[in-house]
Amino acid sequence: MLDFTFATPSEICRELGIRLRAARLQANLSRSTLAERVQLAPATLQQMEKLGKGSLENWVKVLAALGYIDAIQLLLVPRRPRSIAEMEAKDQPTRLRASRKPQSYS
């Protein structure tokens, strides 16, 4: 299993595709059966498994159909502060909109 820490984005995508295929096979589903269940073309599912490429919406559909919706929920959970400085910065009010002034690049 690939450690994502030092992997490139394309390596991570390929590994996710490998894991998706393994999950599908563990659920004892053919590619065409799963594709039909989530209303995707089998070729789209094949691209997801071989290259890890697909829209986020398609990934969510497939992972939900395979019972991995709880894993999706953990994807972008706010991280806990790792230092006192991060804890202090977290307590500071954050800006919720962008500046109206255009930036000049000289």
N, C-alpha and C positions, 0 to 999 in steps of 0.2 A: 504494500500500500504506500502510495506516494505521500511524503511529508510536504504539505503546501507551503511551509515556511520559506523555502528557498526556490520554489518552483516558479517557472514562467507562467503567464496567463494561459498560453496554449497547452502547456503540460497539465495545468490544473483542469482545463476543459476536457482534455483527453481522459484524464483520470476520472472525472465525474461521469463521462460517457461509459467508461468501463464499469463503474459502480452502478450506473443505471441499468446496464445490461445484466449485471449479476443480480440486481434486485428483481428485475423482470423474470429472469430464469428461476430465481428462488420462489417467486410467486407462481411458477409453472404456467406462465403465459407466453404464447407465441407473440412475435412482433406484430403480426397482423391483428390478432385478437386485442392486444392492448391499444394499438392505433385506432381500431374501430371503437373501442370503449371510450376513448378520449376525443374522438372525432378528429384524428389527424391522419394524414397519408402515411402509409407504412414507410415510404422513403424519408419522410421527415423524422420519424422515430429512428430510422437507421442512421441518419446524419447525427442525431443526438447521441446515439450510442457509440458511433465510430469516432466522431470528432468532438463531441461535447458541444456542438453548435446548435442553437435553437433559440427562439424567443423566450423571454422570461415567462410569458404567459403559457407557452407550451410546456416548459419545465414544470411549472406549478401544476398544470393539469395532470401530467404524467406522474409526478411524485405524489400527488393527492390520490390518484387511482391506485398507486402501489402502497398506500398507507404511510407515507412519509411526511404528512402534513405537520406533524409535531416537530420534525427536524427543520422544516422551513421556518417555523415560528422562531427558532433560535438563531437564525442567520444574522440579523442586524440588531441584536439586543444591545442597548447602550453598555459600554464597558465600564467596569468599576475603576475608579481612580487608582493608579499604581504608586503614587507618591503624594506627599503632603502638598507639594506645589500644584499637582493636578486637582487635589481636593479643594484647595483655595480658589483655583481658577474656575472650578465648577460652580462655586458659590457666587461668582461674579455674574451680574446680569449679562445676557448675551443679546447681541443685536439680531433682530428678526427680519431685517430687510436690507437690501443693498443700498449703497450710497447713490444719491441722485447726480452727484458731480462726476462728469467723465474724467477718467484718469488720463494724464498726459504722459507720454513715454518719450523722454528725451535722451 
